[in-house]
């Protein structure tokens, strides 16, 4: 490694102790565990070994006995990862249930595990609303916004967006608490997908919308998928139930990545053969194209809860491992929607601002590192 890239012993020790403390808290009274450590970071073999020994010693200091036989023992799998500014150590703990914890430590300047670092650009929010924003589309004539109560066309008036036209969404069957919606625009026509109903409409001569009750497959990057009745997740043949999906590429091989209900991102080949899973992402992911790296990145929210600010980061898939290729973009609250635009080079993220309670929309795109 280049001089200055070797982590300090205290950095490894601090991260190991922090991670071990969180693992102990997750295990509770359980005293035996198996431990595996793998690295998808730029750490060399000596540093990975030092990190593993540090974690082992820190776990023993918490009176956790490390065993080789899995019978009756918890299973702890640690992944050593990183982004541009931090080492990120993620532990997946399988005991009575599965839990993911992590520790971070500032990394020294150097290269990521991939040859190209990128910038995930977040255009300053261009729209904000009191009602939850489900989806939106930028048009030459303005901004078409789907929220939980209406679809509205907004036009820019100086520094503000003002409603030009609005159509209420007709009453519908009961919806999940975290309502989802999808908006697609083709020339003068539009399609709206909502729980238990679909709607069609036009933009000209006036904004219109007609809805029909019934289950219809939603469009996703993967293809049509059914939104489970009364739920906020999808089902499709050949894969497990999922919240979101992204098309990806592992070197030259196309892959599908599904954020499934167990809290992990699952890889599938293009023919839907299972290819492993990754812990450490939130439930919102989408694929995006760029002129950087392999040309195809996955944008993923990072683990958080509804009471914490969220962030989104760009990843590439290398040997079925997720490698961070950009610093995270911080948002003012939890992510409530993440959809790729019809232009595959950009995505729309919606976040509920914890300070104001309003919903803000952001456009995300990738530029190559300088």
Helices and strands as residue ranges (DSSP letters): H 9-27, E 32-39, H 45-61, E 65-66, E 74-82, E 86-94, E 98-106, E 118-129, E 133-139, E 142-147, E 150-157, E 160-168, E 181-186, E 189-194, E 197-202, E 208-213, E 226-227, E 234-235, E 242-250, E 253-260, E 264-269, E 274-279, E 281-289, E 296-302, E 311-318, E 321-324, E 329-330, E 335-340, E 347-352, E 359-368
